[in-house]
Amino acid sequence: MNPGIDDLPVRDELRGKSPYGAPQLDVPVRLNTNENPYPLPEPLVERITERVREAARDLNRYPDRDAVELRTALAAYLTRTGGHRVGVENVWAANGSNEVIQQLLQAFGGPGRTAIGFEPSYSMHALIARGTGTGWISGPRGEDFTIDLPAAEKAIAEHRPDVVFVTTPNNPTGNAVPAETVIALYDAAQAAKPSMVVVDEAYIEFSHGASLLPLLEGRPHLVVSRTMSKAFGAAGLRLGYLAAHPAVVDAVQLVRLPYHLSAITQVTALAALEHTDTLLKYVEQLKGERDRLVTELRAMGYEVTESDANFVQFGRFADSHAAWRRILDRGVLVRDNGVPGRLRVSAGTPAENDAFLDAVRDLKNEQEQSG
Ligand SMILES: Cc1ncc(COP(=O)(O)O)c(C=O)c1O
C-alpha cells in the first residue's frame, strides 16, 4: 500500500489543503517572490565566511539560546532607523518572520482562539493560523485596497479576535497603512478583548513613509515584525525579528523550541548587520526602480496600486491568469496572487525591469489590437 495524506490520521483542518508555494519556474527573469535581486556584496560574503569559520569551531556546543548578541545588534539597527529607542529586551528573533508569526500565534492564538487579517494580504498569516489551530477571520478591505476602517472596526467588535494582523506595506497590494488607522485598530482591539495587534513591516525599508515602531510607546499589546529577507537581501538566511514590550518577548520564549536559531544563522545575521549601510544603498536603488515601474505601467494605461514596497500590483485584466501566462511566454515570471484582475511584479534589476516592461507593453498592444 502507498498511503496518501488522506490515508493518514492528520488533523481534520489539514485535509484536502495545499502547502504554501509560489510556482518556481526556470525562466530568465523571475520577479515573483519579492526577493532582493542583488546578490550580497563580496566584502560581506568574505565577512560571513570569516564569522562562520570562527563559529564552526564551537559547533559541538548549542548556540546562545537567547541570541543576545544578535538581538542587541537588531535593537541598535531599529533604534537607528526606526525613530524609536529599542533595547535588547524589546527584540526577539527567529528563523524568518514566518517563524516569529508562528511563535506569536502559538503564544496568543491556538485552539479556541481567533486571528483576523484584512484581505487580500499576506496569505501565510491565515496558513500559520491554521497550522497553530487558531481560527481565521478574513476582514474587509476597500475597493482601492486600503483598510476600510469603519468596516474593520466593526469586524473586530463583532468577532473579538485574539490577534489582529496589519501588514504595512501590504503584500500583495503594496500600499502602506497610515499610523492613525493602526492606532484606531489597536484601540478597537483593546475595547473588544483586549487582543494582540501584530504590525507586519516586512517591506518597511522600501516605504516612502516611516516605520510604525514609535507606536510601541505605551501600547504593550502591539508587536512590530520585521525580516532580513527583503531589505537586507538575505532571504536565504531565514532571519526575522520582532520589537515589542519585554513581556511579549517573555511570552514567545514559552513556545520557542530550545536553540531554535543556529549559531551559523546568528553569526551570519550579525555579519549582514555590520554591512547595513551598503545593503540599504541597494534599497534606495530598488525604490527608484519600483517608482519607475509604477510610472511606466501607468503611462501604458495600466491601473497601478500605490506602492511602498519592493513590488507593484497592476491590472486590470479580464483574465489575470491568462495575462500571467502571456507575460511568462515572454520569459518573465510575475505573481498571480488570486486578486481578481490584478498581478504583482517584484522590482528587479534595471535590466530585469526593462524585460518586464517590454513584455507588458507587448501584452497591451496585443490586447488593443484584439479588442
Ligand atoms: C508581509 C510578509 N511578511 C512576512 C514574510 C515572510 O518573510 P520571512 O522570509 O522573514 O519569513 C513575507 C514574505 O514574503 C511577507 O510578504
The ligand as a Gaussian input file, in Angstrom:
#p B3LYP/6-31G(d) Opt

LIG

0 1
 C        4.175000      40.540000       4.533000
 C        5.193000      39.470000       4.732000
 N        5.511000      39.099000       5.968000
 C        6.410000      38.131000       6.195000
 C        7.043000      37.487000       5.153000
 C        7.962000      36.352000       5.488000
 O        9.235000      36.669000       5.417000
 P       10.403000      35.759000       6.015000
 O       11.252000      35.432000       4.852000
 O       11.053000      36.644000       7.018000
 O        9.792000      34.556000       6.675000
 C        6.769000      37.846000       3.838000
 C        7.451000      37.160000       2.731000
 O        7.186000      37.285000       1.591000
 C        5.804000      38.850000       3.619000
 O        5.450000      39.200000       2.378000

